[in-house]
Amino acid sequence: MTLEQAQQQVDEWIKTHGVRYFNELTNMAMLTEEVGEVARIMARRYGEQSEKESDKHKDLGDEMADVLWVLICLANQTGVNLTEAFARNLEKKSQRDKDRHHQNPKLK
């Protein structure tokens, strides 16, 4: 599935199963909440914090998909074409950072 297809699928789902998009500020708050859920799993599963029993069966992929879902909703609401935006972002990173990471002694 491409990003464009994902944007279309989310829009169709909202129109078919949802009443409407939540407003942009609500979705921004929801995005923050979903990122927090990913951060909690990462910190406890891969970081130094101990993992609580209630978190051990949480699906990291599902939580990441929740982040992607809300991000796609925000893109749809604000007229952002994620395919084009990602391509521009990758080009920017490729130009700006083409040598930067190779010269970082912390990465060697």
C-alpha positions as CSV (number, residue, x, y, z in Angstrom):
1,M,0.0,0.0,0.0
2,T,1.3,3.4,-0.9
3,L,1.0,6.5,1.3
4,E,-1.5,7.9,-1.2
5,Q,-3.6,4.7,-1.0
6,A,-3.4,4.8,2.8
7,Q,-4.7,8.4,2.8
8,Q,-7.6,7.4,0.5
9,Q,-8.4,4.4,2.6
10,V,-8.5,6.4,5.8
11,D,-10.7,9.0,4.2
12,E,-13.1,6.3,2.9
13,W,-13.2,4.7,6.4
14,I,-14.0,8.0,8.0
15,K,-16.8,8.7,5.5
16,T,-18.2,5.1,5.8
17,H,-17.8,4.2,9.5
18,G,-17.1,7.5,11.2
19,V,-19.4,10.5,11.5
20,R,-16.7,12.9,10.5
21,Y,-13.0,13.7,11.2
22,F,-12.4,14.9,14.7
23,N,-11.2,18.5,14.5
24,E,-7.5,19.2,13.9
25,L,-6.7,20.1,17.5
26,T,-8.4,17.0,18.8
27,N,-6.5,14.9,16.4
28,M,-3.3,16.6,17.4
29,A,-4.0,15.7,21.0
30,M,-4.8,12.2,20.0
31,L,-1.5,11.9,18.0
32,T,0.4,13.0,21.1
33,E,-1.5,10.4,23.2
34,E,-0.7,7.6,20.6
35,V,3.0,8.6,20.4
36,G,3.0,8.4,24.2
37,E,1.7,4.8,24.1
38,V,4.5,3.9,21.7
39,A,7.1,5.7,23.9
40,R,5.8,3.7,27.0
41,I,6.3,0.4,25.2
42,M,9.7,1.4,23.9
43,A,11.0,2.7,27.2
44,R,9.8,-0.4,29.1
45,R,10.5,-3.1,26.6
46,Y,13.8,-1.8,25.1
47,G,14.9,0.8,27.6
48,E,16.0,0.6,31.2
49,Q,12.6,0.8,32.8
50,S,11.0,-2.5,33.9
51,E,8.0,-3.6,31.9
52,K,4.8,-3.7,33.8
53,E,2.7,-6.9,33.5
54,S,-0.1,-4.9,32.0
55,D,2.2,-3.8,29.2
56,K,3.8,-7.1,28.3
57,H,1.2,-8.1,25.8
58,K,0.8,-4.8,24.1
59,D,1.4,-4.9,20.3
60,L,4.0,-2.3,19.4
61,G,3.1,-2.6,15.7
62,D,-0.6,-1.9,16.5
63,E,0.4,1.2,18.6
64,M,2.6,2.5,15.7
65,A,-0.3,2.0,13.3
66,D,-2.5,4.1,15.6
67,V,0.1,6.9,15.3
68,L,0.1,6.5,11.5
69,W,-3.7,6.5,11.4
70,V,-4.0,9.8,13.3
71,L,-1.1,11.3,11.3
72,I,-2.9,10.4,8.1
73,C,-6.1,11.9,9.4
74,L,-4.3,15.2,10.0
75,A,-2.7,15.1,6.6
76,N,-6.1,14.6,5.0
77,Q,-7.7,17.4,7.0
78,T,-4.9,19.9,6.2
79,G,-4.5,19.0,2.5
80,V,-1.0,17.4,2.9
81,N,-0.1,14.8,0.3
82,L,2.1,12.6,2.4
83,T,3.7,10.9,-0.7
84,E,4.9,14.3,-2.0
85,A,5.8,15.6,1.5
86,F,7.9,12.4,2.3
87,A,9.7,12.6,-1.1
88,R,10.6,16.2,-0.4
89,N,11.7,15.4,3.1
90,L,13.9,12.5,2.0
91,E,15.5,14.7,-0.6
92,K,16.1,17.4,2.0
93,K,17.7,14.9,4.4
94,S,19.8,13.4,1.5
95,Q,21.2,16.8,0.7
96,R,21.7,18.1,4.2
97,D,22.9,15.0,5.9
98,K,24.7,13.1,3.1
99,D,28.0,13.3,4.9
100,R,26.9,14.3,8.4
101,H,26.4,10.8,9.9
102,H,29.5,9.4,8.3
103,Q,31.5,12.0,10.1
104,N,29.9,11.4,13.5
105,P,32.4,9.6,15.7
106,K,29.6,8.4,17.9
107,L,28.3,6.2,15.1
108,K,31.5,4.4,14.4
